Structure formats: C-alpha cells, structure tokens
Amino acid sequence: MSQIASEFGVHVNQLRLWREIALGNWPHAFEPQGQALEKMRSEYENTIEELYAQVGRLTTELTWLKKKDRQLRP
C-alpha cells in the first residue's frame, strides 16, 4: 500500500478508505439498475408515442390548410 501511495502521491489512509468502500460495494457493483432503467425506458416510449401523435396531428392540419388554401385561391 505504501508503495502505491508514494507512486501516485496519495496518503496510505486514503487508499485504505477507498479499498474499504470498493470492497463494501463490490457485491452491488455489477447489478443492473433495473428500476431506474425500466423507468427511463417507459418515459422514452411515452415520449416517442406523444411525438408520433403530434406529427400525425400536424400532418393532418397541414394537409387541411393546403386544401383550404387551394379552395380560396382562384
């Protein structure tokens, strides 16, 4: 530990603390973030649905306006 500490300019106590934190969290380090990921996926899908609906409404509105414009112009 002291060799690594001197090589990187870090105090030995800091390295010990980092090691304790790393070893304490190791079992959870590679677990998927299931709930957060599922929430993000759900929000993304809802946003996509809303955007497709808006594109549909705007396309319909544009088509209607173009048709009305042609009817008003001689």
C-alpha positions in Angstrom: 0.0 0.0 0.0 2.8 2.4 0.9 4.5 1.8 -2.5 1.3 2.6 -4.4 0.6 5.6 -2.2 4.0 7.1 -2.8 3.9 6.3 -6.5 0.6 8.2 -7.0 1.1 10.8 -4.4 -1.8 9.6 -2.2 -1.8 9.1 1.5 -2.0 5.5 2.7 -5.0 6.1 4.8 -6.9 7.5 1.7 -6.0 4.3 -0.2 -7.3 2.1 2.7 -10.5 4.1 2.8 -11.0 3.7 -1.0 -10.3 0.0 -0.7 -12.9 -0.4 2.1 -15.5 1.4 0.1 -14.8 -0.6 -3.0 -14.8 -3.9 -1.3 -18.0 -3.0 0.6 -19.8 -2.1 -2.6 -18.4 -4.9 -4.7 -21.5 -7.2 -4.5 -23.7 -4.4 -5.9 -21.2 -3.1 -8.5 -22.4 -5.1 -11.4 -26.1 -5.4 -10.6 -28.4 -3.9 -13.2 -30.1 -0.7 -12.3 -33.4 -2.4 -13.1 -36.0 0.0 -11.8 -34.2 3.2 -13.0 -33.6 1.7 -16.4 -37.2 0.5 -16.7 -38.4 3.9 -15.7 -36.2 5.6 -18.4 -37.4 3.1 -21.0 -41.0 3.8 -20.2 -40.6 7.5 -20.3 -38.7 7.2 -23.6 -41.5 5.1 -25.1 -44.2 7.5 -23.9 -42.3 10.4 -25.4 -42.0 8.6 -28.7 -45.7 7.9 -28.7 -46.5 11.6 -28.0 -44.2 12.8 -30.7 -45.7 10.4 -33.3 -49.2 11.6 -32.3 -48.1 15.2 -32.6 -46.6 14.6 -36.1 -49.9 13.0 -37.1 -51.9 15.9 -35.9 -49.6 18.4 -37.6 -49.6 16.5 -40.8 -53.4 16.4 -40.8 -53.5 20.1 -40.1 -51.1 21.0 -42.8 -53.0 18.9 -45.3 -56.2 20.6 -44.3 -54.6 24.1 -44.6 -53.2 23.3 -48.0 -56.6 22.1 -49.2 -58.3 25.3 -47.8 -55.7 27.5 -49.4 -56.3 25.9 -52.8 -60.0 26.4 -52.4 -59.7 30.1 -51.5 -57.3 31.0 -54.4 -58.9 31.5 -57.8 
